Amino acid sequence: MALLLTAPNLTEVVLKQLAERVYEASGIRLTDRQRPQIETRVAQRLQALRLDDPAEYEKHLGSEGSRSEEMEIFLDLLAVHESYFFREISQLSFVADDLVEEARERRGTEPVRIWSAGCVAGEEPYSLAMLLEDAEAWKKGPIDMLGTDMSATCLERARQAVYGKASLRQTSRARRSRFFEPVHGGLRVQASVRRRVRFRRMNLYREGPSGWMGQFDIILCRNLLLYFDVPARCRVVEALYSRLRPGGCLLLSRSETLLNVRTRLQTTEQGDEIVYRRAMEEKA
Ligand SMILES: C[S@@+](CC[C@H](N)C(=O)[O-])C[C@H]1O[C@@H](n2cnc3c(N)ncnc32)[C@H](O)[C@@H]1O
């Protein structure tokens, strides 16, 4: 039987301090409406660490620093890891059919580079890899696909690539049999698709614009900016901008915009899609 955890009563002060620590470490702005969820998560950590009082936990988090293992665990418990295959499929098809072709014209024989930022357990980049398979895009030239998330547990699930009903709720029977195989615990993405995507852990808010990743032709950052406030969005969008090649595109989900975000990205419309583009020529 699962142990019922009694949520501790967080004082306003401790709640505020915890929210600040989470913000500093991730850009995620916790709101008062999330209090019950935060209380449950703190209760889990108090039990795991054999501590009694939320204030002690807050001190523990603080003493360990914003890059500590404990902070990663706490962020993992608080973040929303919701995703499913073929989410907003018309946008993913647009990427597979139009944007990749367009990027290929610019890249010649060099790989077209695609990054799924905040990829959870891989549902988004694997869906795109499947649509690229449908479009026979892999036959036309190299494509390099990267999925990143700040959550180590999500990335471990991405590498395992075994999914249950919730992740597959928008996946047709035809696609299930073409791209998945039944295994214990659900359906596993076939190896031919798995090998198309690399996964790396990365905190978008903390890592600056430089770094190991290089630049991309297409960045998907869908359903993530909505958890940030405006300053955090500005910071993350600037980092995404710097990781786009000239002419490269950023796509957000349909429910997100760059309203109030100061950015050099240009907003363009292609059919029904909003595409944020880095200019080909940069003004000095
Ligand atoms: C709602 S999910 C994104 C879903 C997916 N992109 C989609 O549209 O289906 C948000 C993900 O962003 C990740 N995340 C939140 N803050 C982050 C940060 N600062 N850096 C990297 N990943 C972050 C969370 O771990 C979570 O897995």
The ligand as a Tripos MOL2 file, in Angstrom:
@<TRIPOS>MOLECULE
LIG
   27    29     1     0     0
SMALL
NO_CHARGES

@<TRIPOS>ATOM
      1 C1          5.3330   20.6860  -20.7400 C.3       1 LIG1
      2 S1          6.8500   19.9460  -21.0410 S.3       1 LIG1
      3 C2          7.2140   20.2690  -22.7610 C.3       1 LIG1
      4 C3          6.4670   19.4100  -23.6740 C.3       1 LIG1
      5 C4          6.9120   19.1840  -25.0960 C.3       1 LIG1
      6 N1          7.8630   20.1570  -25.6080 N.3       1 LIG1
      7 C5          5.6630   19.1960  -25.8960 C.2       1 LIG1
      8 O1          5.2970   20.2350  -26.4470 O.co2     1 LIG1
      9 O2          5.0000   18.1580  -25.9080 O.co2     1 LIG1
     10 C6          8.0330   21.0000  -20.2940 C.3       1 LIG1
     11 C7          9.4090   20.3490  -20.1400 C.3       1 LIG1
     12 O3         10.3480   21.4010  -20.0150 O.3       1 LIG1
     13 C8         11.3150   21.0250  -19.0670 C.3       1 LIG1
     14 N2         11.8820   22.2590  -18.4990 N.ar      1 LIG1
     15 C9         11.3090   23.1460  -17.6750 C.ar      1 LIG1
     16 N3         12.1740   24.1300  -17.3550 N.ar      1 LIG1
     17 C10        13.3040   23.8440  -18.0320 C.ar      1 LIG1
     18 C11        14.5760   24.4760  -18.1110 C.ar      1 LIG1
     19 N4         14.8460   25.5860  -17.4300 N.pl3     1 LIG1
     20 N5         15.5280   23.9070  -18.8800 N.ar      1 LIG1
     21 C12        15.2730   22.7660  -19.5600 C.ar      1 LIG1
     22 N6         14.0980   22.1020  -19.5200 N.ar      1 LIG1
     23 C13        13.1320   22.6500  -18.7640 C.ar      1 LIG1
     24 C14        10.5910   20.1790  -18.0360 C.3       1 LIG1
     25 O4         11.4780   19.2710  -17.3930 O.3       1 LIG1
     26 C15         9.5390   19.4800  -18.9040 C.3       1 LIG1
     27 O5          9.9410   18.1750  -19.2440 O.3       1 LIG1
@<TRIPOS>BOND
     1     1     2 1
     2     2     3 1
     3     2    10 1
     4     3     4 1
     5     4     5 1
     6     5     6 1
     7     5     7 1
     8     7     8 2
     9     7     9 1
    10    10    11 1
    11    11    12 1
    12    11    26 1
    13    12    13 1
    14    13    14 1
    15    13    24 1
    16    14    15 ar
    17    14    23 ar
    18    15    16 ar
    19    16    17 ar
    20    17    18 ar
    21    17    23 ar
    22    18    19 1
    23    18    20 ar
    24    20    21 ar
    25    21    22 ar
    26    22    23 ar
    27    24    25 1
    28    24    26 1
    29    26    27 1
@<TRIPOS>SUBSTRUCTURE
     1 LIG1         1 GROUP 0 **** ****
